Amino acid sequence: MSETISQTVSDYVQAMTYADASLLRDVFDPRASIVGNYEGATEWLSLEDFIHQIRSADQGLQGQNPDFKILGIDKVGDSASVKLTTHFAGMDFSEYLSLLERDKNWTIIHKLYCLQG
């Protein structure tokens, strides 16, 4: 089970690294929220706002490689929480992803992040 969760997380990081809107829509539930403090303000984004932000930023550079480390997976039944660190656009983040299993697929329903100083 955690292999499938790990694959969803890996797909998420790849989608972020390459600003792949289609893959982001595959790994996130359309009702997902993306929340964190960034540049002095709290962001509370819908999935589509998040995708727009990523695609308009200086991400999606093909020379980048996905950079992340899963620090822990906590799974009970069809729910899971993943703690990970990521590196995007020269910044380091701590992230918590909440996932839900539906039809044997794990989907991210919430992302909480913190920019590391």
C-alpha positions as CSV (number, residue, x, y, z in Angstrom):
1,M,0.0,0.0,0.0
2,S,2.7,2.5,0.9
3,E,4.4,1.9,-2.4
4,T,1.3,3.3,-4.1
5,I,1.3,6.2,-1.8
6,S,5.0,6.8,-2.5
7,Q,4.3,6.7,-6.2
8,T,1.5,9.3,-5.9
9,V,4.0,11.5,-4.0
10,S,6.7,10.9,-6.6
11,D,4.2,11.8,-9.4
12,Y,3.3,15.0,-7.4
13,V,6.9,16.1,-7.1
14,Q,7.5,15.4,-10.8
15,A,4.4,17.4,-11.7
16,M,5.6,20.3,-9.5
17,T,9.1,20.2,-10.9
18,Y,8.0,20.3,-14.6
19,A,4.8,22.4,-14.0
20,D,2.8,19.6,-15.5
21,A,-0.9,20.7,-15.1
22,S,-2.3,17.4,-16.4
23,L,-0.3,15.3,-13.9
24,L,-1.2,17.7,-11.0
25,R,-4.9,17.2,-11.9
26,D,-4.3,13.4,-11.8
27,V,-2.7,13.4,-8.3
28,F,-4.9,16.0,-6.6
29,D,-8.6,15.8,-6.0
30,P,-10.2,18.8,-7.8
31,R,-11.5,20.1,-4.5
32,A,-8.1,20.0,-2.8
33,S,-6.8,23.0,-1.0
34,I,-3.1,24.1,-0.9
35,V,-2.3,26.1,2.2
36,G,0.9,27.7,3.6
37,N,2.7,30.9,4.4
38,Y,4.6,32.3,1.5
39,E,6.3,35.7,1.1
40,G,4.7,37.0,4.3
41,A,1.1,36.1,3.5
42,T,-1.0,33.0,4.0
43,E,-1.9,31.3,0.8
44,W,-5.1,29.3,0.6
45,L,-5.4,28.1,-2.9
46,S,-7.8,25.9,-4.9
47,L,-6.1,23.4,-7.2
48,E,-6.7,25.5,-10.3
49,D,-5.3,28.6,-8.7
50,F,-2.3,26.5,-7.5
51,I,-1.7,25.2,-11.1
52,H,-2.0,28.7,-12.5
53,Q,0.6,29.9,-10.0
54,I,3.1,27.1,-10.7
55,R,2.7,27.6,-14.5
56,S,3.2,31.3,-14.3
57,A,6.3,31.0,-12.0
58,D,9.8,30.2,-13.2
59,Q,9.1,26.5,-12.8
60,G,8.8,23.8,-15.5
61,L,12.4,24.1,-16.5
62,Q,13.4,20.8,-18.0
63,G,16.9,21.0,-16.6
64,Q,15.6,20.6,-13.1
65,N,15.4,17.2,-11.4
66,P,12.7,16.2,-8.9
67,D,14.2,16.7,-5.4
68,F,12.3,15.3,-2.4
69,K,12.6,13.1,0.6
70,I,9.7,11.3,2.2
71,L,10.2,11.5,6.0
72,G,7.2,9.5,7.0
73,I,3.9,7.9,5.9
74,D,1.1,7.3,8.4
75,K,-1.7,5.2,6.9
76,V,-4.9,4.0,8.5
77,G,-7.5,2.3,6.2
78,D,-8.1,4.5,3.2
79,S,-6.5,7.6,4.7
80,A,-2.8,8.6,4.8
81,S,-0.6,11.5,5.8
82,V,2.8,12.0,4.2
83,K,5.5,14.3,5.6
84,L,8.2,15.2,3.1
85,T,10.8,17.8,2.2
86,T,11.0,19.3,-1.3
87,H,13.2,21.6,-3.2
88,F,11.6,23.8,-5.9
89,A,13.0,26.9,-7.7
90,G,15.9,27.2,-5.3
91,M,13.7,27.0,-2.1
92,D,13.3,24.3,0.5
93,F,9.9,23.3,1.8
94,S,8.5,21.1,4.5
95,E,5.2,19.6,3.4
96,Y,2.3,17.5,4.7
97,L,0.1,15.8,2.2
98,S,-3.3,14.2,3.2
99,L,-4.3,11.5,0.8
100,L,-7.5,9.4,0.4
101,E,-7.7,6.1,-1.4
102,R,-10.6,5.7,-3.9
103,D,-10.9,3.0,-6.5
104,K,-7.4,1.7,-5.5
105,N,-5.8,5.0,-6.3
106,W,-4.3,7.5,-3.8
107,T,-5.3,11.1,-4.3
108,I,-4.0,14.2,-2.5
109,I,-6.9,16.1,-0.9
110,H,-4.9,18.6,1.1
111,K,-1.4,20.1,1.0
112,L,0.1,22.1,3.9
113,Y,3.5,23.6,3.4
114,C,6.1,25.7,5.1
115,L,9.0,27.5,3.4
116,Q,12.3,26.7,5.2
117,G,14.4,29.7,6.0
